[in-house]
Amino acid sequence: MKNFIIKTLAFSVAVMFLSSCGMYKYSDARKNPTQGVKRAEQNVKTGKGVSIGKALKNRGSGTNYEFNTSNPLWRASLETLDFLPLSTVDYSGGMIISDWYSENSSNNEAIKISLRFLSNDVRTESLKVIIHKKVCTTTSNCKISLLNKSKIKEELHFTIIKKAAVFEKELKK
């Protein structure tokens, strides 16, 4: 019985300390909408979410999916990579992954580009570009390598950041 009382007391003290250390963030209910649709609209306006367009408001009127256009880094990335076949596009996860791409169908080399968004800010540290290169001698014998310091990676990173800066400037006007 003594162990139970000590464990209960220790648990109560731990809960009291953890609740006062900032893990729980107080939110004023008057400033946050309670309805899901209004909360989603607020998240889209502040750059935290994805708009599903009219599909949320007028169910059955179509499925016009629109990505969040208030994120200039995301827009610049999609516009820059529009020539690539994309295998994964995840706005909430902050990732774009292309499929293997080769300029010539007879060429034995292909590249795969992955973009990871580390922040919504338009800064060079906000975007991580990963490029893989695949070289095949035969259809079943392929070697995949990571291109760490390549000109393609640097140019792609620079182009996306530059376009995002232009989009951000237009957004502020």
C-alpha positions in Angstrom: 0.0 0.0 0.0 2.9 2.3 0.8 4.4 1.8 -2.7 1.0 2.6 -4.3 0.7 5.9 -2.4 4.3 6.9 -3.3 3.8 6.1 -7.0 0.5 8.0 -7.1 2.0 11.0 -5.4 5.0 10.9 -7.8 2.7 10.6 -10.8 0.6 13.6 -9.6 3.7 15.7 -9.1 5.1 14.7 -12.5 1.8 15.6 -14.2 1.7 19.0 -12.4 5.3 19.8 -13.5 4.7 18.7 -17.1 1.5 20.7 -17.5 3.3 23.8 -16.4 6.4 23.4 -18.5 4.9 24.5 -21.8 3.9 21.2 -23.4 0.3 22.3 -23.4 -0.2 25.5 -25.3 -3.2 27.5 -24.2 -5.5 28.5 -27.0 -8.3 31.1 -26.7 -11.5 29.5 -28.0 -12.8 32.9 -29.0 -10.0 33.3 -31.6 -10.2 29.8 -33.1 -13.2 28.7 -35.1 -15.0 25.6 -33.9 -16.4 24.5 -37.2 -14.1 22.3 -39.3 -14.6 24.2 -42.6 -13.8 27.6 -41.0 -10.8 26.1 -39.2 -9.5 24.7 -42.5 -10.0 28.0 -44.3 -8.1 29.8 -41.5 -5.2 27.2 -41.8 -5.1 27.8 -45.6 -5.0 31.6 -45.1 -2.1 31.3 -42.6 -0.2 28.8 -44.8 -0.7 25.7 -42.7 -3.0 23.7 -44.9 -4.3 22.6 -48.3 -7.4 24.0 -49.9 -9.7 21.5 -51.5 -11.6 24.3 -53.2 -15.3 24.1 -53.7 -15.4 20.4 -52.8 -15.7 21.3 -49.1 -18.4 23.9 -49.4 -20.5 22.4 -52.2 -20.3 18.7 -51.9 -21.1 17.0 -55.1 -20.2 20.0 -57.2 -16.9 18.4 -58.4 -13.5 17.6 -57.1 -11.4 20.7 -57.9 -8.3 20.2 -55.8 -6.1 23.3 -55.3 -2.8 23.3 -53.5 -2.1 26.1 -51.1 -1.0 29.0 -53.4 0.2 31.1 -50.5 3.4 29.0 -50.1 5.8 30.5 -52.7 8.5 27.8 -52.1 5.9 25.0 -52.9 4.7 26.8 -56.0 8.2 27.5 -57.3 9.2 23.8 -56.8 6.2 22.5 -58.7 6.7 25.0 -61.5 10.4 24.2 -61.8 9.8 20.4 -61.8 6.8 20.5 -64.2 8.7 18.6 -66.9 9.3 15.6 -64.6 6.9 12.7 -63.9 6.2 13.0 -60.2 5.6 9.9 -58.1 5.0 11.6 -54.7 3.6 15.0 -54.0 2.8 15.5 -50.3 2.1 19.0 -49.2 1.5 18.2 -45.6 4.6 16.0 -45.4 6.6 18.6 -47.2 8.0 16.4 -49.9 8.1 16.1 -53.7 9.7 13.0 -55.3 10.0 12.5 -59.0 10.0 9.3 -60.9 13.2 8.2 -62.7 13.7 10.5 -65.6 15.9 10.2 -68.7 16.1 12.6 -71.7 16.4 9.8 -74.2 14.6 6.5 -74.0 17.7 4.6 -75.3 20.0 6.2 -72.7 21.1 4.0 -69.8 21.2 6.9 -67.4 18.4 8.4 -65.4 18.0 10.7 -62.4 15.5 10.9 -59.6 14.9 14.2 -57.7 13.6 14.5 -54.2 12.7 17.8 -52.6 12.2 18.2 -48.8 10.7 21.3 -47.4 12.2 22.1 -44.0 10.4 25.4 -43.5 7.8 27.6 -45.3 10.3 30.5 -45.3 12.0 31.4 -48.6 15.6 30.8 -47.5 18.3 28.4 -48.8 18.1 26.3 -45.6 14.3 25.7 -46.1 14.8 23.4 -49.1 16.8 20.2 -49.3 17.5 18.8 -52.8 18.5 15.2 -53.2 19.4 13.8 -56.6 20.0 10.1 -57.3 21.6 8.9 -60.6 20.9 5.4 -62.0 23.3 3.9 -64.6 22.3 0.6 -66.1 24.7 -1.6 -68.1 21.8 -4.1 -68.7 18.2 -4.0 -67.7 18.8 -6.0 -64.6 22.3 -4.6 -63.7 21.9 -1.0 -62.5 24.0 1.1 -60.1 22.3 3.9 -58.2 24.4 6.6 -56.6 23.7 9.8 -54.7 24.9 13.1 -56.4 26.0 15.2 -53.5 27.9 18.0 -55.1 26.6 18.2 -58.6 25.9 21.2 -60.8 22.4 20.0 -61.4 21.6 20.0 -57.7 23.0 23.5 -57.2 21.2 24.9 -60.2 17.9 23.3 -59.3 18.2 24.6 -55.7 19.1 28.1 -56.9 16.3 28.2 -59.5 13.6 27.2 -57.0 14.7 29.7 -54.4 14.9 32.5 -57.0 11.4 31.7 -58.3 10.0 31.5 -54.7 11.5 34.9 -53.9 9.7 36.3 -57.0 6.4 34.7 -56.0 6.8 36.0 -52.4 7.4 39.5 -53.7 4.3 39.3 -55.9 2.3 37.9 -52.9 3.2 40.9 -50.8 2.1 43.4 -53.4 
